[in-house]
Amino acid sequence: MTVAMSATALRPRPASGLGYQAIGPEEEALVLDVLRRKEPFRYYGTDAAKPPPMAAQLEKEFCAYLGTTYALAVTSGTAALEVALAAAAIGPGDEVIVNAWSWISCFTAIVRVGARPVLAEIDDTLNLDPGEIARLTTPRTRAVIVVHYQGVAADMEPIVLEAHRRGLYVIEDCAQSLGTRYRGRHVGTWADIGTYSFQNNKVATSGEGGMVATRDQRLYERAVRFHDLGNYRPYHAALVPSKEPAFVGGQYRMSELTAAVALAQLRKVDKIREHCRALQARILPRITGLKGVTLRREPDPAGGFGFEPYVFFERAERVTPFREKLDARNVNCGQRTGTYPQYGRDYVKTGLAHAPAASPFRDLKPWPAQGYRAEDFPRTEDLTKRFIALPIGWLYTAADADYIADNFVAVHSEVCG
Ligand SMILES: *Cc1c(COP(=O)(O)O)cnc(C)c1O
């Protein structure tokens, strides 16, 4: 029996994944160094005169890599968002604008500090539509969380302009986009504070972990205090002398073991990015101009990471058959799964926080109120039902990229021809 396969023979699926697939002797050496010194805690170890180096070195190299002034290692990207919001003194009574299409934490971090998330439409960049800031700002709005979704920067120039003229903080959530640039500068350095993640799915990983980056001394001190039970230890005071009163914080400190892995991974980010960009460059020209499909718009195509090209279909009903046919040809690909629209999640449907009085929605009746229902986001709904994602991994080869392009073209002629 012959299998109809118009482009090429069936090729085995390449292993997906970015940073974790690049783990090697560099990570091992740094972790072993921590273990052999018996110093897993960042602030003190076996030698009183010489504090452990890993988290401090990670922060230093992170700043140099981004071209920013201060970086603070924390336990996760979610922790980084909570720390950033707390550093900006955002709490009960405040509103924070955030992409309706974003990871769980972007919403929960706002609720956890007691503020109310206000959901914004995305545009064909799959990032925040800059026009939403004017539409959604009220006298209670204090900040905007901008998500740089899957290695493509949001259009920061209009976003920062619109937000800052209204006196709003801009927090850049770079959890998915470490190494991504916008107009020559790293994401996370365009606005007031940037947050990053080293969770397993991210471009660089230590399993769990996060970072907060800023140029602002006051935000830095407040971030340090919030992440360490209100403490401001001598290590940080030597960088920025204390000017802020002590206040209650949580415990979001990174361990030396995590920092060791994150440091080795940070040093690989540009290599991983170059690999992804090179493979993406083999695929995109082949897709560009095909009838009925358009590419995700990149505000700065030169700055992208390139690990997940997105293709929009004019007609939503073509997405599922197209994805199924690609998948049958062993091309890793994805479509909207339902985990990303914030208004679709269970805790938004209930409107609950851990205690009734902690919910920022308790006075909005009936619930779900306007702004928290799918029908309030027609553009986000439309765009996210019309895309197919084509992930690229660290272990993919040029032949894998060509196979993706060949089969996309072949399936296109079957489904859209
Ligand atoms: C992964 C992610 C986070 C949270 O990071 P964790 O380290 O998993 O807590 C936050 N925002 C976005 C956009 C993410 O993708």
Ligand as a Chemical Component Dictionary entry (heavy atoms), coordinates in Angstrom:
data_LIG
# 
_chem_comp.id                   LIG 
_chem_comp.type                 NON-POLYMER 
_chem_comp.pdbx_formal_charge   0 
_chem_comp.three_letter_code    LIG 
# 
loop_
_chem_comp_atom.comp_id 
_chem_comp_atom.atom_id 
_chem_comp_atom.alt_atom_id 
_chem_comp_atom.type_symbol 
_chem_comp_atom.charge 
_chem_comp_atom.model_Cartn_x 
_chem_comp_atom.model_Cartn_y 
_chem_comp_atom.model_Cartn_z 
_chem_comp_atom.pdbx_ordinal 
LIG C1 C1 C 0 5.383 31.082 32.213 1  
LIG C2 C2 C 0 4.787 32.425 32.307 2  
LIG C3 C3 C 0 4.640 33.090 33.530 3  
LIG C4 C4 C 0 4.907 32.436 34.839 4  
LIG O1 O1 O 0 6.161 31.914 35.006 5  
LIG P1 P1 P 0 6.379 30.714 36.054 6  
LIG O2 O2 O 0 7.860 30.701 36.206 7  
LIG O3 O3 O 0 5.809 29.480 35.441 8  
LIG O4 O4 O 0 5.690 31.095 37.314 9  
LIG C5 C5 C 0 4.148 34.371 33.530 10 
LIG N1 N1 N 0 3.800 34.984 32.385 11 
LIG C6 C6 C 0 3.900 34.383 31.195 12 
LIG C7 C7 C 0 3.523 35.141 29.964 13 
LIG C8 C8 C 0 4.378 33.074 31.114 14 
LIG O5 O5 O 0 4.462 32.468 29.924 15 
# 
loop_
_chem_comp_bond.comp_id 
_chem_comp_bond.atom_id_1 
_chem_comp_bond.atom_id_2 
_chem_comp_bond.value_order 
_chem_comp_bond.pdbx_ordinal 
LIG C1 C2 SING 1  
LIG C2 C3 SING 2  
LIG C2 C8 DOUB 3  
LIG C3 C4 SING 4  
LIG C3 C5 DOUB 5  
LIG C4 O1 SING 6  
LIG O1 P1 SING 7  
LIG P1 O2 DOUB 8  
LIG P1 O3 SING 9  
LIG P1 O4 SING 10 
LIG C5 N1 SING 11 
LIG N1 C6 DOUB 12 
LIG C6 C7 SING 13 
LIG C6 C8 SING 14 
LIG C8 O5 SING 15 
# 
